[in-house]
Amino acid sequence: MTDKNMVPEAETLNADECWKLLEHTSVGRLGVVVDGEPDVFPVSFKVDGEGLVFRTGSGTKLQAIEANSMVALEADSVSAEFGLAWSVVVKGKAVQDDAAGPALNEPRRGLFPWQGVGQDHLIRIVPQSVTGRRFTLSATGTWQTPLNEATRAGLE
C-alpha cells in the first residue's frame, strides 16, 4: 500500500522549460543499444542551438551510435534543500559532427569529457522529442532511506 502523501507530485514541463534546465547542467546519461541490449553511459554535454553535443572516443558508445543512431539522453537534478527535482529526456538521432579543426575545441562548447584524452569525435543529438517533469518533494523523508538490519549488515 502506498501513502499518497509520500509520492512526489509531477508537473509536465514544456519544451522551452526543458531546454532552460538542460542549459544549466552538463552531465547526463546517454542510452544506446549495444549488441541488441540497452546500455547507459555518463556523458558531459552542452546545448548547442536546437540540439545537444558531446565528445567521445572510438569505443563502445561510438560503435553503438554507428550501428543504431537512435539514442536517448536523460539529465536531472534533485534539491532536497528546496524540495524540488526535475528530469528531462531528449530522444533523437545521434550524428557525427565535423570534429576536425576548431569545431571540436570551440570555447563556447565548453565540452570537458571525464576522460579528455582521445575524445576526438563530436556527436550531435538531433532531437525528435524533448520531455520533462518537475517534482515537488512533499515529504521530507522521500529522499532518505532508513538503515534497516539488512542494509546495516551489508555495510559492516
C-alpha positions in Angstrom: 0.0 0.0 0.0 1.3 3.5 -0.9 0.7 6.6 1.1 -0.2 9.3 -1.4 1.4 11.9 0.8 4.8 10.3 0.2 4.6 10.3 -3.6 6.0 13.5 -5.2 3.6 15.4 -7.5 4.9 15.7 -11.1 4.5 18.8 -13.3 4.9 18.3 -17.0 7.4 20.7 -18.5 7.1 22.3 -21.9 10.0 22.2 -24.4 11.3 25.7 -23.5 11.4 24.8 -19.8 13.3 21.6 -20.6 15.9 23.4 -22.7 16.5 26.0 -20.0 17.1 23.2 -17.5 19.5 21.5 -19.9 21.5 24.7 -20.3 22.2 24.7 -16.6 23.6 21.2 -16.3 26.4 19.4 -18.1 26.2 15.7 -17.2 23.6 13.3 -18.4 23.1 9.6 -19.1 23.2 8.5 -22.8 21.1 5.5 -23.6 22.2 3.4 -26.6 21.7 -0.1 -27.9 24.9 -2.3 -27.6 24.8 -5.8 -29.2 21.0 -5.7 -29.0 20.9 -4.7 -25.4 20.2 -1.3 -23.8 23.1 0.4 -22.2 23.7 3.7 -20.4 26.8 5.9 -20.3 27.5 9.1 -18.4 28.4 12.0 -20.8 29.3 15.6 -20.5 27.1 17.6 -22.9 26.2 21.1 -23.9 23.2 22.6 -25.5 24.1 23.8 -29.0 21.3 25.5 -30.9 18.5 23.1 -31.4 20.4 20.1 -30.2 23.0 18.6 -27.7 26.6 17.9 -28.4 29.2 15.7 -26.6 32.6 14.3 -27.3 33.5 10.6 -27.3 36.3 8.3 -28.3 36.4 5.4 -30.7 34.8 2.9 -28.3 31.5 1.3 -27.3 29.4 4.5 -27.5 30.6 5.4 -31.0 30.2 1.9 -32.3 26.6 1.8 -30.9 25.8 5.1 -32.5 27.2 3.9 -35.8 25.1 0.7 -35.6 21.9 2.5 -34.5 21.8 6.3 -34.4 18.6 6.5 -32.3 19.6 7.5 -28.7 18.1 9.0 -25.5 19.8 11.4 -23.2 18.5 12.0 -19.7 19.6 14.7 -17.3 18.2 15.5 -13.9 18.8 17.3 -10.6 17.5 16.9 -7.0 17.5 19.6 -4.4 16.4 18.2 -1.1 17.1 21.7 0.4 14.5 23.3 -1.8 12.2 20.3 -2.1 12.4 20.1 -5.9 13.6 17.6 -8.5 13.5 17.5 -12.3 14.2 15.2 -15.1 14.5 15.9 -18.9 14.8 13.2 -21.6 15.9 14.1 -25.2 15.3 11.4 -27.8 16.7 11.7 -31.3 19.3 10.8 -33.8 23.0 10.9 -33.0 25.2 12.1 -35.8 28.9 12.8 -36.0 29.5 16.5 -36.3 32.6 17.8 -38.2 35.1 17.2 -35.4 38.1 18.4 -37.5 39.8 21.6 -36.7 38.4 24.3 -34.3 34.9 22.9 -34.2 35.9 20.3 -31.6 37.6 22.8 -29.3 35.4 25.8 -29.7 35.4 27.5 -26.3 31.7 28.2 -26.4 31.0 24.4 -26.5 32.9 24.0 -23.2 32.9 20.3 -23.5 35.1 18.6 -20.9 34.6 14.8 -21.1 35.5 12.9 -18.0 38.3 11.1 -20.0 39.6 14.1 -22.0 42.3 12.2 -23.9 41.3 10.6 -27.2 37.7 12.0 -27.2 38.1 13.1 -30.8 34.5 12.5 -32.1 32.0 15.3 -31.7 28.5 13.8 -31.6 25.3 15.9 -32.1 21.9 14.7 -30.9 19.2 16.0 -33.3 16.1 15.9 -31.1 12.9 14.2 -32.2 11.3 14.7 -28.8 12.1 16.6 -25.6 10.1 15.8 -22.5 10.5 16.8 -18.8 8.9 16.6 -15.4 9.4 18.6 -12.2 8.6 17.1 -8.9 7.8 18.8 -5.6 9.2 16.7 -2.8 6.2 16.8 -0.5 7.6 14.6 2.2 10.9 15.3 4.0 11.7 11.6 4.2 11.2 10.9 0.5 15.0 11.0 -0.3 16.1 9.4 3.0 16.2 5.6 3.2 16.1 4.1 6.7 19.0 2.0 7.7 17.4 -1.4 8.3 19.2 -4.5 9.6 19.8 -5.9 6.1 21.4 -2.7 4.9 23.5 -2.3 8.1 24.8 -5.9 7.7 25.9 -5.2 4.2 27.9 -2.1 5.4 29.7 -3.9 8.2 
